[in-house]
Amino acid sequence: MEELKNYGHQHPLLMLNEEQLIFNGNGNGVVDCSRCGENLSAPCFSCVECCGFYLHKSCAEAPLELNHPFHRHHPLLLLQNPPYTSDTRCVCDFCDETCEKFIYHCSCGLDFHIKCALFTFNIAERNLKELEHVALEDPSFSSKNDGGILGKCFVCWEPLAIYTYFSLDCGFNLHKKCAELPPKMGHVCHRKHPLLLQFNSERFSCKICQVTPNRGLVYGCSPCKLAIHIECASLFPDIEDKSHQHQFTLFWRQIPNICDACGTEGHHVAYTCGTCSIMVHKKCVSLPRIIQHGLHVHRVFHKYFIHKEYFESLNCIWCHEVVDTEHGSYFCEYCNVIFHVNCALKEKKWYCIVSEENEDDKSLDIPVSSITEVLERNDAGEATVIEYFKHKHYLMLSDKIREHGDKCCDGCLLLISAKFYHCSRCDFFLQKSCAELPKMTLVPTHICRGTQFSGLKPIILTSDCMFKCESCWFISNGFSYKCNECGSPVCLRCMTHHFQDVVKIPGHKHPLLFYYDNKGQCSAWGADFNGADGCKDCNFYLCLRCVLRPTTVRHKCDEHLLALSYDKINDYAKHHYCDICEEKRDPKHCTYNEGDHPHPLTFVKKFPYYPECVKCGEHCKDLSLECAEPGCKYIAHWECLV
């Protein structure tokens, strides 16, 4: 019986055969290795003092210092515990799983399980005899594998089903070709030095696709601080995809190029279609041709270029930045709505791909209207008398706000403030914008019955119930859109905001645009937000709840309407406290005020001192209105108040 004195344990270790292992494992043979934590198989080692310490033979024989061919600059040191604080998770840089004990560590930040370090060492040293006990093509993997972690190669991280592969007893899977990768290669995109197969210890982004590999192996040049994905180093010379009618051909380049499919820069490699005279990224070869996006009611089509005369605006509906129509975009020909390709496909929950069999179905571009019939129209083409699917009488269009100014819309519950439909036989009112909302629409995914779905979900317009909106959290008894599966409701104010291109609010001179990736604090009450309506020029942002606040309200403490104001209130002491709760307020946050200003105003023209206008923030160089009350510093441009 072989005896071993082993690092990390105070007693000698004895080698066990299968029968001895079963005996030590209380009859069932299930014992875990004290180093790697995985189940043991004979031959293995156990403590002679029977203290419960066991080791795989490979773990027991693991060197305390490993000079790894894939990491030539420093040795890997075997440590009993990760060299980090308890609140820092140690992750293996090969398999991406947690390392809890006994790891190989390098001072440059690399960490590996023992089995991962030894496995890659055997690949690097061409010790393929270590793999001879493994059958080629494990039958437990089918060609229809879903591409999860278990269905991907641990070297190149491509799906296993594409190539012949090994499946190892220790849980590793890799293509046969990846087990036989050359340790060194020359490459057209880096002619100075050969590229060496190595761990990406310094986390360089791939020179070809610009994506930073998080794990596995790359071909790299350490002196030049360069890395290339294994799959990017050996690309297919020709690619065919159903999204394009012609074959694409690989073309290596020495200088960057602009991809004709997405409009962003490419590096060193492109695929070209000579028939169409286009050059695209590898990933853009298979862009979806048609998608349904949650920000638009119609389907949007991928275009390689668009004639500019179609547009009123060239701004992407997602990021609001200019779209270069000489390159690829997603475009709606009905509405002239446009997306950058990367913006349209940025969040999977915001879009779904239209299947090939539905590509020619134009009925998918027609939203189901809530107006069941238009009975009369005016000369401008507006529907003046309609049938509405949620009301039994005809509704008539009106703009007589003064006659009905104290009425609320039965859909959104806000005071009537623009053109509206009303019933002459009963007290039913609908804002025109609410009446024109579709009966059914698609929205991004939400938590539905406790499960996170991807893509878009259908929601249906409903009424006649009390609910709490899942978007703004307000309680309402107006109309709502409900998820067709779980019944989660969204109020009409939130849905109207969802369909608006821009938002205009009182007290700010510029329209507000919604920025999905913006994080910060609401200018109205200081709350943190993730995505908000804002004006970049003025650094002014509002969270959803503040955008949806009514612009005018009534309160029993005052006979007049109170107007919402976002002005930074002056130093007049009365404005430092709320008149209802009598608590001190932040002068930077929004308030409801009686009128624009409580004191008399006088016309002035300041010279040479130009104070800032409380409305727009610009200096008052021309005719302005200033507060006549001593100590009150209110002043505003005449044009800002009229």
Sequence and secondary structure as in RCSB ss.txt:
>XXXX:A:sequence
MEELKNYGHQHPLLMLNEEQLIFNGNGNGVVDCSRCGENLSAPCFSCVECCGFYLHKSCAEAPLELNHPFHRHHP
LLLLQNPPYTSDTRCVCDFCDETCEKFIYHCSCGLDFHIKCALFTFNIAERNLKELEHVALEDPSFSSKNDGGIL
GKCFVCWEPLAIYTYFSLDCGFNLHKKCAELPPKMGHVCHRKHPLLLQFNSERFSCKICQVTPNRGLVYGCSPCK
LAIHIECASLFPDIEDKSHQHQFTLFWRQIPNICDACGTEGHHVAYTCGTCSIMVHKKCVSLPRIIQHGLHVHRV
FHKYFIHKEYFESLNCIWCHEVVDTEHGSYFCEYCNVIFHVNCALKEKKWYCIVSEENEDDKSLDIPVSSITEVL
ERNDAGEATVIEYFKHKHYLMLSDKIREHGDKCCDGCLLLISAKFYHCSRCDFFLQKSCAELPKMTLVPTHICRG
TQFSGLKPIILTSDCMFKCESCWFISNGFSYKCNECGSPVCLRCMTHHFQDVVKIPGHKHPLLFYYDNKGQCSAW
GADFNGADGCKDCNFYLCLRCVLRPTTVRHKCDEHLLALSYDKINDYAKHHYCDICEEKRDPKHCTYNEGDHPHP
LTFVKKFPYYPECVKCGEHCKDLSLECAEPGCKYIAHWECLV
>XXXX:A:secstr
  EE  TT SS EEEE HHHHHHHTTTTT  B TTT SB  SSEEEETT SS EEEHHHHT  SEE  TT  SS 
EEEESS SS TTS  B TTT  B  SSEEE TTS EEEHHHHHHHHHHHTT GGGGTTS BS TTS TT   SGG
GB TTT  BGGGS EEE TTS EEEHHHHT  SEEEETTEEEEEEEEEE TT   BTTT     SSEEEEETTTT
EEEEHHHHS  SEE  TTSSS EEEEE SS EE TTT SEE SEEEEETTTTEEE SGGGG  SEEEETT SSEE
EEES   GGG S  B TTT  B  TTS EEEETTTTEEE HHHHTS GGGEEE  GGGTT GGGGS  BSEEEEE
EE TT  EEEEEETT SSEEEEE  TTTSTT B TTT  B  SSEEE SSSS EEEHHHHTSBSEEEEE  EETT
EE  SEEEEEEE SS EE TTT  EESS EEEETTT  EEEHHHHHHHH S B  TT SS BEEEEEEEEE TTT
  EEEEEEEETTTTEEE HHHHTS SEEEETTEEEEEEEE S   S GGGGB TTT  B  TTS EEEESS SS 
EEEE   S   B TTT SB  SSEEEE STT   EEEHHHH 
